[in-house]
Every structure is written in C-alpha cells, then in structure tokens.
Amino acid sequence: MTSDIKIPAFEATPVDSIAKIAATARQSYRSQKTKDVEWRLVQLRKLYWGITDYSENFQAALKKDLNKAPHDAILSEIHHLIQELNLVLKKLKDWVKDDKDIEYAWTFSAMKPRIRKEPLGTVLIIGPYNFPLMLNVAPLIGAIAAGCTAVIKPSENAPATAMVMKEMIEKYLDPESFFVVNGAIPESTALLNEKWDKIFYTGGPTVARIISKKAAETLTPVALELGGRNPSFISRSTNLALAARRLMWGKTINAGQVCLSQNYVTVQKDLVDDFIKHLNATYKEFYPNGAKASIDYARIVNEQQFDRIKKMIDTTNGKIVLGGETDRSDLYISPTVVLVDSTDDPVMKDESFGPVWSIIPYDTVEDAIKIMNTVDPTPLTVTTFGSKAENEKILSQVTSGGATINDAWMHGAISTLPFGGVGESGTGSYHGRAGFDCFTHRRTIVEVPSWMDKLLRTRYPPFSATNFKRHIWLTSTKPNFDRDGKPLSGPGYWLWLIFGPAALLPKVRY
C-alpha cells in the first residue's frame, strides 16, 4: 500500500552549498569520464533500476502532491520513463558514432569530413509540478546519454516527489556528476547565478523570460518547454461521441494540469448542442458518482493555482455547460466546460492549465482557423477531429509544436518521439533521440593529409589564374535551373550542362 510508505519532509538545499555543487558537477565533467559511452550506459541502467525500485515511493509521493492515482502515476510518469530508457539503452552506441553521411564536393573526400557528437558539458534542469517525476527525469536521460553532468531543480510545489527523486538519484547515480537541489526562489536564483553549458526549463512563459534573460548574460543556450492556449477542431465530419470521450480524457487526466491539453475547442455552430450532450454523457460514464468522489481524479496542486483557475470560472461571460463546482478546502475543481462567443472571454485569454476549457462556435473552416491564429499563433499542440481535407488544411495553416489527429495530445505521450514547442510555446525538443541531440554538440572535423598540399596550391600565393580556374571548376555544382528560377529539362538542359556553366565561373578582378 502506497499509504504505508513514508515520504521525507521537504528540505531545501542550503543556498551556500549550491556553488560547490555546481563546481563539483563541472569538475566531474572535466575529468572526461562522462565521455566514455560505457560509463553513460552504466548510469542509465542504474537509473532504470532506481525508477523501478522506487516505483511505489513515487506513486505515494505523486498521490500526496497531486492526488494522482497509482495507476496514473505508473502510466503517465514511471512507465513513460522506462520506455524511454529502453530505447536509449538500445540505440546509444549508434547515436554516438560520427556522422559521415554528409554532402561535400568530392575534392574534399581525402579530408575525411565528419561530425563528432560531443556532450555540451554541465547542464541545469528546472522542472515543473504537474508531472514532477517524468518532466525532470526525461531530460536527465538525454543529458546522461549525451555525456553531460547535471543538476536538477524540481518544483517546490511537488515537494514529496522532489524529496523521493533526490533520494533515488543520490542512491543510484554517480554522486559527483548528478545532483538534486531542492528549494524555491532563493535556491533557483543561486543556481542561475552559476555558469551552465545549457539550461533546460519546463514551465510557464513568465519564468522562461527570466531564465532566458539571465542565461543571455553568459551566452548560455536554453531549451524551453512551455505551454499554450491549445486549440481543438470539430466539424460535421467528426464522430462527436468519440471526440467527446477523447477530449474529456485529455482534459481530466491530472485534473487538466497538462501543458498539451486543449484550452478550447472550435465547434461548427449547428453541432454545439449535440457535442455538449456527448460531453455530459461522457462525464457520467467516467465519473458515475462525480469526479470529486472518484479515485481517478487528481487535485489542483495548491491554493494559488486553485484561485487562479477558479477566477476564470467566476469571471467568464460564457455559459457553463458542464461542471463548475469547486472546493478550495479539497483543492477540487470539477471538469468544467464553458460555451463562449468571444475570443476575449477570460477562459480564452489565458491558458487554464486545469480542468476548465471552452467551446467557441464557428461557421466555416476558415473561421475556425482564424480563431486559432488569433487566440495563440504558436500553441504547444493542436488537435483536430475533422475530415482528411479539413485536418490537412488546419495543419497547413495553424502552427503548433506538435499535433494529433482524432485524439487528444497523443503525439506527446509517445516517449520516443521528439517533443517541443514553437514560438511562445517553447524552443528545442527532447525525448528519445531528440533528448540525446538536445544536450549534444555536433562538432565538425576534417583531417587534411600532408600529401594534399599540391592539390591545395590554389590557396597559396603567388596567385595562379590557371590553378584558380581549375579549382573553381572542380568544386562547382552546376545549376539545373534558369535565371527565372525555373527547372531546366529536355535536350536544352544537357547542352547547358556541357557548355553553359563555364560562363558562370567567377571572374577575379583586382
């Protein structure tokens, strides 16, 4: 029973120890041991067993932090990480190999051009509270795979999970290379005052701007995994019952505290009433005795977030067509759907990051697309339940970090696919191979043999027009298009290839 597991009381890391922690992580990286692929694999295997052995502890912690059901903790956090670890352990030896399949003029072949994969160095990972295990450890997997050392700063708003994570990492991973720093603003500030080789942040745009500004002082690269006012689309081509079921799942898991879940759904006007009926039927199916009494329904993380979400419900000008019940003492907000007629409504203006979402009617597909691009031009995700033609039109005209057709945010649930935002919803991606790439520097290397010096004589003075012309001719690529940008084809193209390009060789003028 997870209720029998004791969770350590939350304890902030002493601020005056943070500089030493960062220095130790940097020193460990400089020792070169993390560049050994076998060392990385050992750390990843140990992390696998750490997550496995601490599975019940994490279930208990997530229950305490978010009232997350044990099976939900396994499915959405623990199993997700195990899947990703399995992929990385299987593929890492291939990923670290030099890239040699690159294009260059044949005259450079003897130089053996290649791209070496090297770790960026020592990285800082700052995580959120909504999936406090998965969203901290998934980027850590990428950092370890790439050969980096790392310091994790979990959210203080999920204190139980933060403490269990600290205990697990200190017990299973290299104690000089991987650290967990717990705390709030003072500890985060101390961490940001250190020099990192990359900062990986998951959270909201306000803090992201603070981190980006601080990182810019030392030209530190950042990866930002944010959120957005994510749209969904329903038309006459939609199976309304299926859409209601899938969208209700997407907005009630973790009590809607999911950066990928829909903030609103555009519904063709004459379908609105039917869609609302299906939503209410789905709610009764999911929660026969109400969501509050269900072991499957989580809670809002704290009173601050509860008050923020409740304010949306209290100030909306729309009509509540499902839910609306709240209980601050229990941090409970029921799944709530609001029918609105304006993109300026409070439930449309901000990301709810909770179980509240809205329905906004539209007349034509073009109107729906206009609404989406007005509300948030770069959301984290878009979900569409239309016809093949409608779906393609939306994907072509609405930008998003990712997209799912005929379901809620399933593209983000596959642990091996790249995950990330665009524009206001973030920059950079991770998971699987993308996680390895996120913390890897692609270093271009050429190896010029001594015997090539005569072939390189063009670059040495004194200048020789003959050698120069020969070199340019050998290294030039012949265009297959005319001056109007139109592709060349037919007999004229072949004559052009033989006789034409010589006239395009650059002229040397003094």
C-alpha positions as CSV (number, residue, x, y, z in Angstrom):
1,M,0.0,0.0,0.0
2,T,1.4,3.4,-1.0
3,S,-0.2,4.9,2.1
4,D,2.3,2.9,4.3
5,I,5.3,4.5,2.6
6,K,7.0,7.3,4.5
7,I,8.0,10.3,2.5
8,P,10.7,12.5,3.9
9,A,9.7,16.0,4.9
10,F,10.6,18.6,2.3
11,E,14.0,20.2,2.9
12,A,15.6,23.0,0.9
13,T,19.2,22.7,-0.1
14,P,21.4,25.2,1.7
15,V,21.9,28.1,-0.6
16,D,25.6,28.4,0.4
17,S,26.2,24.8,-0.8
18,I,24.9,25.4,-4.3
19,A,28.1,26.9,-5.7
20,K,30.1,23.9,-4.5
21,I,27.5,21.5,-6.1
22,A,27.8,23.2,-9.4
23,A,31.6,23.2,-9.2
24,T,31.7,19.5,-8.4
25,A,29.5,18.8,-11.4
26,R,31.7,20.8,-13.6
27,Q,34.9,19.1,-12.2
28,S,33.3,15.7,-12.8
29,Y,32.7,16.6,-16.4
30,R,36.2,17.9,-16.9
31,S,37.6,14.6,-15.6
32,Q,36.5,13.2,-19.0
33,K,34.8,10.2,-17.5
34,T,31.4,11.1,-18.8
35,K,32.6,10.9,-22.4
36,D,33.0,7.1,-22.0
37,V,29.9,5.6,-23.6
38,E,30.1,2.5,-21.3
39,W,30.1,4.9,-18.3
40,R,26.9,6.5,-19.6
41,L,25.2,3.2,-20.2
42,V,26.0,2.1,-16.6
43,Q,24.4,5.3,-15.3
44,L,21.3,4.8,-17.5
45,R,21.0,1.2,-16.3
46,K,21.3,2.3,-12.7
47,L,18.6,4.9,-13.3
48,Y,16.4,2.2,-14.8
49,W,16.6,0.2,-11.6
50,G,16.3,3.3,-9.4
51,I,13.0,4.2,-11.0
52,T,11.9,0.6,-10.8
53,D,12.9,0.1,-7.2
54,Y,11.3,3.4,-6.2
55,S,8.1,2.9,-8.1
56,E,5.9,2.6,-5.1
57,N,7.7,5.6,-3.4
58,F,7.0,7.7,-6.4
59,Q,3.4,6.5,-6.5
60,A,3.0,7.6,-2.9
61,A,4.7,10.9,-3.5
62,L,2.5,11.7,-6.5
63,K,-0.6,10.8,-4.6
64,K,0.5,13.2,-1.8
65,D,1.4,16.1,-4.2
66,L,-1.4,15.8,-6.7
67,N,-3.8,13.1,-5.5
68,K,-2.6,11.2,-8.6
69,A,-4.0,7.7,-8.7
70,P,-1.3,5.0,-8.5
71,H,-2.1,3.5,-11.9
72,D,-2.0,7.0,-13.4
73,A,1.4,7.6,-11.9
74,I,2.7,4.4,-13.5
75,L,1.1,5.1,-16.9
76,S,1.9,8.8,-17.3
77,E,5.2,9.0,-15.5
78,I,7.0,5.8,-14.4
79,H,6.3,3.7,-17.5
80,H,7.0,6.6,-19.8
81,L,10.5,6.9,-18.4
82,I,11.1,3.1,-18.5
83,Q,10.1,3.1,-22.2
84,E,12.5,6.0,-23.0
85,L,15.3,4.3,-21.1
86,N,14.8,1.1,-23.0
87,L,15.1,3.0,-26.3
88,V,18.2,5.0,-25.2
89,L,20.0,1.9,-23.9
90,K,19.3,0.1,-27.2
91,K,20.4,2.9,-29.5
92,L,23.0,4.9,-27.7
93,K,26.0,3.2,-29.2
94,D,24.7,4.0,-32.7
95,W,23.8,7.6,-31.8
96,V,27.3,8.5,-30.5
97,K,29.0,7.4,-33.8
98,D,30.5,10.1,-36.0
99,D,28.2,11.2,-38.8
100,K,29.9,10.6,-42.1
101,D,26.9,10.5,-44.4
102,I,27.2,14.2,-45.3
103,E,27.4,16.0,-48.6
104,Y,30.5,17.9,-49.8
105,A,32.5,18.4,-53.1
106,W,34.4,15.2,-54.0
107,T,37.6,17.1,-53.9
108,F,37.4,17.1,-50.1
109,S,36.9,13.3,-49.7
110,A,40.5,12.8,-48.7
111,M,40.0,15.1,-45.7
112,K,37.5,12.6,-44.2
113,P,34.9,15.2,-43.2
114,R,32.8,14.0,-40.3
115,I,30.6,15.3,-37.4
116,R,31.5,14.2,-33.9
117,K,28.9,14.1,-31.2
118,E,30.2,15.6,-28.0
119,P,28.5,16.5,-24.7
120,L,27.8,20.1,-24.1
121,G,29.1,19.9,-20.5
122,T,27.3,20.6,-17.2
123,V,23.6,21.3,-17.5
124,L,20.8,22.7,-15.3
125,I,17.4,21.1,-15.5
126,I,14.5,23.1,-13.9
127,G,11.2,21.1,-13.7
128,P,7.5,21.8,-13.2
129,Y,5.0,20.4,-10.7
130,N,2.4,18.8,-13.0
131,F,4.4,15.7,-14.0
132,P,7.1,16.2,-11.4
133,L,8.9,12.9,-12.0
134,M,8.7,12.5,-15.7
135,L,9.4,16.1,-16.7
136,N,12.5,16.2,-14.5
137,V,13.9,12.7,-15.3
138,A,13.2,12.6,-19.1
139,P,15.6,15.5,-19.8
140,L,18.1,13.9,-17.4
141,I,18.0,10.8,-19.5
142,G,19.0,12.9,-22.6
143,A,21.8,14.6,-20.6
144,I,23.3,11.3,-19.3
145,A,23.1,9.8,-22.8
146,A,24.9,12.8,-24.3
147,G,27.6,12.6,-21.7
148,C,26.8,15.6,-19.6
149,T,26.7,16.1,-15.9
150,A,23.5,17.6,-14.5
151,V,21.9,19.4,-11.6
152,I,18.1,19.0,-11.3
153,K,15.9,21.7,-9.6
154,P,12.4,20.1,-9.1
155,S,9.4,22.3,-8.4
156,E,8.9,23.0,-4.7
157,N,5.2,22.8,-5.5
158,A,5.5,19.0,-5.7
159,P,7.6,18.6,-2.5
160,A,7.1,14.9,-1.9
161,T,8.2,13.9,-5.4
162,A,11.1,16.2,-5.2
163,M,12.4,14.5,-2.0
164,V,11.9,11.0,-3.3
165,M,13.7,12.0,-6.5
166,K,16.6,13.4,-4.6
167,E,16.9,10.2,-2.5
168,M,16.7,8.0,-5.6
169,I,19.3,9.9,-7.6
170,E,21.8,10.2,-4.7
171,K,21.5,6.4,-4.1
172,Y,21.7,5.2,-7.7
173,L,23.7,7.7,-9.8
174,D,27.3,8.9,-9.7
175,P,27.4,11.3,-6.7
176,E,29.9,13.6,-8.3
177,S,28.0,14.0,-11.6
178,F,24.3,14.2,-10.8
179,F,22.6,16.3,-8.1
180,V,19.1,17.4,-7.0
181,V,18.8,20.9,-5.5
182,N,15.5,21.5,-3.7
183,G,14.0,24.8,-2.7
184,A,12.2,27.8,-4.1
185,I,13.2,31.3,-5.4
186,P,16.5,31.7,-3.4
187,E,17.8,28.3,-4.5
188,S,16.7,28.9,-8.1
189,T,18.4,32.3,-8.1
190,A,21.6,30.8,-6.7
191,L,21.6,28.2,-9.4
192,L,21.0,30.7,-12.2
193,N,24.0,32.7,-10.9
194,E,26.2,29.8,-11.8
195,K,27.6,29.2,-15.3
196,W,26.0,26.3,-17.2
197,D,26.6,24.8,-20.6
198,K,22.8,24.6,-21.1
199,I,19.7,25.3,-19.2
200,F,16.6,23.1,-19.7
201,Y,13.4,24.6,-18.3
202,T,9.8,23.3,-18.3
203,G,7.1,25.7,-17.1
204,G,5.5,28.9,-17.9
205,P,6.5,31.9,-20.2
206,T,6.9,34.4,-17.3
207,V,9.7,32.4,-15.6
208,A,11.0,31.4,-19.0
209,R,11.7,35.0,-19.9
210,I,13.6,35.5,-16.6
211,I,15.7,32.4,-17.2
212,S,16.4,33.4,-20.8
213,K,17.4,36.9,-19.8
214,K,19.8,35.5,-17.1
215,A,21.2,32.9,-19.5
216,A,21.9,35.6,-22.1
217,E,24.3,37.3,-19.7
218,T,26.7,34.3,-20.1
219,L,25.6,33.3,-23.6
220,T,24.2,30.1,-22.2
221,P,21.9,28.2,-24.6
222,V,18.4,27.3,-23.3
223,A,15.7,24.7,-24.1
224,L,12.3,25.9,-23.1
225,E,9.3,23.6,-22.8
226,L,6.3,25.8,-22.2
227,G,2.6,25.7,-22.9
228,G,-0.1,27.5,-24.8
229,R,-3.7,28.1,-25.5
230,N,-4.1,24.9,-27.4
231,P,-7.0,24.6,-29.9
232,S,-9.1,21.6,-31.0
233,F,-11.3,21.4,-34.0
234,I,-14.7,19.6,-34.5
235,S,-16.8,19.6,-37.7
236,R,-19.7,17.8,-39.3
237,S,-17.1,15.1,-40.3
238,T,-16.4,14.4,-36.6
239,N,-17.6,11.4,-34.6
240,L,-18.9,13.5,-31.8
241,A,-19.2,10.8,-29.2
242,L,-15.6,9.7,-29.8
243,A,-14.3,13.3,-29.8
244,A,-16.1,14.0,-26.5
245,R,-14.6,10.9,-24.9
246,R,-11.1,11.6,-26.0
247,L,-11.1,15.3,-25.3
248,M,-12.6,14.6,-21.9
249,W,-9.8,12.2,-21.1
250,G,-7.2,14.7,-22.3
251,K,-8.6,17.5,-20.0
252,T,-9.3,15.4,-16.9
253,I,-6.1,13.4,-16.6
254,N,-4.0,15.1,-13.8
255,A,-7.0,17.4,-13.3
256,G,-6.2,19.1,-16.6
257,Q,-2.7,20.2,-15.4
258,V,-1.3,19.1,-18.7
259,C,0.5,21.6,-20.9
260,L,-0.7,19.7,-24.0
261,S,-4.4,19.6,-23.2
262,Q,-6.9,21.7,-25.2
263,N,-7.7,25.1,-23.9
264,Y,-10.7,25.4,-26.2
265,V,-12.4,23.6,-29.0
266,T,-13.9,25.2,-32.1
267,V,-17.2,23.5,-32.9
268,Q,-19.4,24.0,-36.0
269,K,-22.4,26.0,-34.8
270,D,-25.1,23.5,-35.6
271,L,-23.2,20.8,-33.7
272,V,-22.7,22.6,-30.4
273,D,-25.8,21.3,-28.6
274,D,-25.1,17.7,-29.6
275,F,-21.5,17.9,-28.7
276,I,-22.4,19.3,-25.2
277,K,-24.8,16.4,-24.7
278,H,-22.0,13.9,-25.6
279,L,-19.6,15.7,-23.2
280,N,-22.1,15.4,-20.3
281,A,-22.8,11.7,-21.2
282,T,-19.0,11.1,-21.2
283,Y,-18.6,12.8,-17.8
284,K,-21.3,10.5,-16.3
285,E,-19.6,7.5,-17.8
286,F,-16.1,8.5,-16.5
287,Y,-17.4,9.6,-13.0
288,P,-20.7,7.9,-12.2
289,N,-20.6,9.3,-8.6
290,G,-19.0,12.6,-9.7
291,A,-15.3,13.4,-10.2
292,K,-14.9,14.5,-6.6
293,A,-15.6,11.0,-5.3
294,S,-13.5,9.3,-7.9
295,I,-10.1,7.8,-7.1
296,D,-9.2,8.5,-10.7
297,Y,-9.4,12.3,-10.4
298,A,-6.5,14.3,-9.2
299,R,-6.5,17.7,-7.4
300,I,-5.1,21.1,-8.2
301,V,-1.6,21.4,-6.8
302,N,-2.1,24.2,-4.4
303,E,-4.3,27.1,-3.3
304,Q,-2.6,29.7,-5.5
305,Q,-3.3,27.6,-8.7
306,F,-6.8,26.8,-7.4
307,D,-7.6,30.5,-7.0
308,R,-6.2,31.3,-10.5
309,I,-8.4,28.7,-12.2
310,K,-11.5,29.5,-10.1
311,K,-11.2,33.1,-11.1
312,M,-11.6,32.1,-14.8
313,I,-14.9,30.3,-13.9
314,D,-16.1,33.2,-11.8
315,T,-15.4,35.9,-14.3
316,T,-16.4,34.2,-17.6
317,N,-19.1,35.8,-19.6
318,G,-19.9,32.4,-21.1
319,K,-22.4,29.8,-20.2
320,I,-21.2,26.9,-18.0
321,V,-22.5,23.8,-19.8
322,L,-20.6,21.2,-17.7
323,G,-19.3,21.2,-14.2
324,G,-18.3,24.5,-12.4
325,E,-18.2,23.0,-8.9
326,T,-15.2,24.0,-6.7
327,D,-14.0,23.2,-3.2
328,R,-10.9,25.1,-2.0
329,S,-10.5,23.0,1.1
330,D,-10.0,19.9,-1.0
331,L,-8.3,21.8,-4.0
332,Y,-11.1,20.3,-6.1
333,I,-12.3,21.9,-9.4
334,S,-14.6,19.7,-11.4
335,P,-14.2,19.2,-15.1
336,T,-15.7,22.4,-16.5
337,V,-16.8,23.4,-20.0
338,V,-17.8,26.9,-20.9
339,L,-19.7,27.9,-24.0
340,V,-18.3,31.3,-25.1
341,D,-19.0,33.7,-28.0
342,S,-15.8,35.7,-27.9
343,T,-12.0,35.1,-28.0
344,D,-11.8,37.9,-25.4
345,D,-13.5,35.8,-22.7
346,P,-11.3,35.1,-19.6
347,V,-11.3,31.4,-20.3
348,M,-9.9,32.1,-23.7
349,K,-7.4,34.8,-22.8
350,D,-5.1,32.7,-20.6
351,E,-4.1,29.0,-20.5
352,S,-6.2,27.4,-17.9
353,F,-3.7,24.6,-17.0
354,G,-6.5,22.9,-15.2
355,P,-9.8,21.1,-15.9
356,V,-11.5,24.2,-17.4
357,W,-11.9,24.6,-21.2
358,S,-14.3,26.4,-23.5
359,I,-16.3,25.8,-26.7
360,I,-16.4,28.5,-29.3
361,P,-18.7,28.1,-32.3
362,Y,-17.6,28.8,-35.9
363,D,-19.3,28.9,-39.3
364,T,-16.6,27.8,-41.8
365,V,-13.3,26.0,-41.5
366,E,-11.6,29.3,-42.5
367,D,-13.4,31.0,-39.5
368,A,-12.1,28.3,-37.1
369,I,-8.5,28.7,-38.5
370,K,-8.8,32.5,-38.0
371,I,-9.9,31.9,-34.4
372,M,-6.9,29.7,-33.7
373,N,-4.4,32.1,-35.2
374,T,-5.9,34.9,-33.3
375,V,-6.0,33.3,-29.9
376,D,-2.5,31.9,-29.9
377,P,-0.4,31.8,-33.1
378,T,2.1,29.3,-31.7
379,P,0.4,26.9,-29.3
380,L,2.2,23.8,-28.0
381,T,-0.3,21.5,-29.7
382,V,-3.3,21.4,-32.0
383,T,-5.8,18.5,-32.1
384,T,-8.3,18.1,-34.9
385,F,-11.2,15.7,-35.5
386,G,-12.2,16.8,-39.0
387,S,-12.2,15.2,-42.4
388,K,-8.9,14.4,-44.1
389,A,-9.1,17.6,-46.1
390,E,-10.0,19.7,-43.1
391,N,-7.3,18.2,-41.0
392,E,-4.7,18.9,-43.6
393,K,-5.9,22.5,-44.0
394,I,-5.6,23.1,-40.3
395,L,-2.1,21.5,-40.1
396,S,-1.0,23.7,-43.1
397,Q,-2.4,26.9,-41.7
398,V,-2.1,26.6,-37.9
399,T,1.4,26.5,-36.4
400,S,2.0,24.4,-33.3
401,G,4.7,22.5,-31.5
402,G,3.0,19.2,-32.3
403,A,-0.3,17.9,-33.4
404,T,-2.6,14.9,-33.0
405,I,-5.4,13.9,-35.4
406,N,-8.5,12.3,-34.0
407,D,-7.4,12.3,-30.4
408,A,-6.1,14.4,-27.5
409,W,-2.3,15.1,-27.5
410,M,-1.2,11.5,-28.1
411,H,1.8,12.8,-30.0
412,G,3.2,13.8,-26.6
413,A,2.5,10.5,-25.0
414,I,4.9,8.5,-27.2
415,S,8.2,8.7,-25.3
416,T,10.4,8.1,-28.3
417,L,9.1,10.9,-30.5
418,P,10.6,14.5,-30.4
419,F,8.5,16.7,-28.1
420,G,8.8,20.5,-28.0
421,G,7.1,23.8,-28.7
422,V,7.5,26.6,-31.2
423,G,7.5,30.4,-30.7
424,E,5.7,31.2,-27.4
425,S,5.2,27.6,-26.6
426,G,9.0,26.9,-26.4
427,T,12.2,26.2,-28.2
428,G,14.1,22.9,-28.6
429,S,12.8,19.4,-28.3
430,Y,13.6,16.2,-26.4
431,H,12.6,12.5,-25.7
432,G,14.4,9.6,-27.4
433,R,17.0,10.6,-30.0
434,A,15.9,14.3,-29.7
435,G,16.9,14.2,-26.0
436,F,20.4,13.0,-26.9
437,D,20.6,15.7,-29.5
438,C,19.4,18.4,-27.1
439,F,22.5,18.0,-24.9
440,T,25.0,17.2,-27.7
441,H,27.3,19.5,-29.6
442,R,27.8,18.5,-33.3
443,R,31.5,19.2,-33.9
444,T,32.7,19.3,-37.5
445,I,36.1,17.7,-38.1
446,V,38.3,17.4,-41.2
447,E,41.6,15.7,-41.4
448,V,43.9,17.1,-44.1
449,P,46.7,14.8,-45.2
450,S,50.1,16.1,-45.9
451,W,50.2,14.8,-49.4
452,M,47.2,17.1,-50.4
453,D,49.3,20.2,-50.3
454,K,49.9,20.3,-54.1
455,L,46.1,19.9,-54.6
456,L,45.7,22.9,-52.3
457,R,48.2,25.1,-54.1
458,T,45.4,27.4,-55.3
459,R,45.2,28.9,-51.8
460,Y,48.8,29.8,-51.6
461,P,50.4,32.9,-53.1
462,P,51.5,33.8,-55.6
463,F,48.1,33.7,-57.3
464,S,47.8,31.5,-60.4
465,A,44.8,32.2,-62.6
466,T,45.1,28.7,-64.2
467,N,45.1,26.9,-60.8
468,F,42.3,29.1,-59.6
469,K,40.1,28.4,-62.6
470,R,40.8,24.7,-62.3
471,H,39.9,24.6,-58.6
472,I,36.6,26.5,-59.0
473,W,35.6,24.3,-61.9
474,L,36.3,21.1,-59.9
475,T,34.4,22.2,-56.8
476,S,31.4,23.9,-58.6
477,T,28.0,22.4,-58.8
478,K,26.1,23.0,-62.0
479,P,22.6,24.5,-61.5
480,N,19.6,22.8,-63.0
481,F,17.5,26.0,-63.2
482,D,17.4,29.1,-65.4
483,R,17.6,32.8,-64.3
484,D,13.9,32.9,-63.7
485,G,14.2,30.1,-61.2
486,K,12.5,27.5,-63.5
487,P,13.9,24.0,-63.6
488,L,15.7,23.0,-66.8
489,S,14.8,19.8,-68.6
490,G,15.0,18.2,-72.0
491,P,17.8,18.4,-74.6
492,G,18.5,22.0,-73.8
493,Y,19.4,21.0,-70.2
494,W,22.0,18.6,-71.3
495,L,23.6,21.1,-73.7
496,W,23.6,23.6,-70.8
497,L,25.4,21.1,-68.5
498,I,28.1,20.6,-71.1
499,F,28.6,24.1,-72.4
500,G,26.8,26.6,-70.2
501,P,28.4,26.6,-66.7
502,A,31.9,27.6,-67.9
503,A,30.5,31.1,-68.5
504,L,29.4,31.2,-64.9
505,L,32.8,30.7,-63.3
506,P,33.5,33.8,-61.1
507,K,35.8,36.4,-62.5
508,V,38.8,37.6,-60.5
509,R,39.1,41.3,-60.6
510,Y,41.7,43.5,-58.9
